């Protein structure tokens, strides 16, 4: 079994592609999996925490102000800047503006440590920013919503962020306890097996996340293509911009993880927090956004490999 899981880890990027294709080609399966997404996402967080361990996940206290600064830049300054640009252009309130503002205001996806592993980076900074970004969301979302407007009640967003934070802390705590009881310091073979489990779980999760994309691809391919271009531009563009900017800061050594987070945000969090009138027009964007997200380890692997070689 260990060899099978290690092989899954080595071919993790291909597994993600297989998950995307399954989600597109098997809409019935994707719909059937949607109710299980919260459990699978919790499992994904747990696997990442199990691999990293509590010491690496908590990191150095001296980094906390820098990481909070990154969260404020990502989740406050960026979405407000996007909102102001659309307002100055006279396009406030249109669907693409709503989609990009919400994406920029969202914390990291819970799978960012797993994506970081697949491009050869250190997943610990990603897990730290998942925790900090989600914990600060009740504070960071307020100025964004006040500036952008039209998103309904802040209270529902705060409740959703609190629930998500609870899931992250519970999954990470259980994983840290299991690591202490079962592994101590995991061997390279155990790490490789955990990487394989991580890749398998991510490939399964994406099937459910693609449930809205398959039907749109068949019924309205033009709209699908337009939203897909927007999703790729936003996701990959932010990753590249963040990597270049972070290279000039004290967080240069962590920029693989932090750049992945810049482009991969948990916009789906707002589906359970905002009124349908705000989210229905961007459902297709949220589905399309999963594609560059799960292709990040393939499309950005050379980019991040080059960055890591220079560090």
Secondary structure, 3 states (H helix, E strand, C coil): CHHHHHHHHHCHHHHHHHHHHHHHHCHHHHHHHHHHHHHHHHHHHHHHHHHHCHHHHHCCHHHHHHHHHHHHHHHHHHHHHHHHHHHHCCCCCCHHHHHHHHHHHCCECCCHHHHHHHCCCCCHHHHHHHHHHHHHHHHHHHHHHHHHCCCCCHHHHHHHHHHHHHHHHHHHHHHHHHHHHHHCCCCHHHHHHHHHHHHHHHHHHHHHHCCCHHHHHHHCHHHHHHHHHHHHHHHHHHHHHHHHHHCCCCCHHHHHHHHHHHHCECHHHHHHCCCHHHHHHHHHHHHHHHHHHHHHHHHCHHHHHHHHHHC
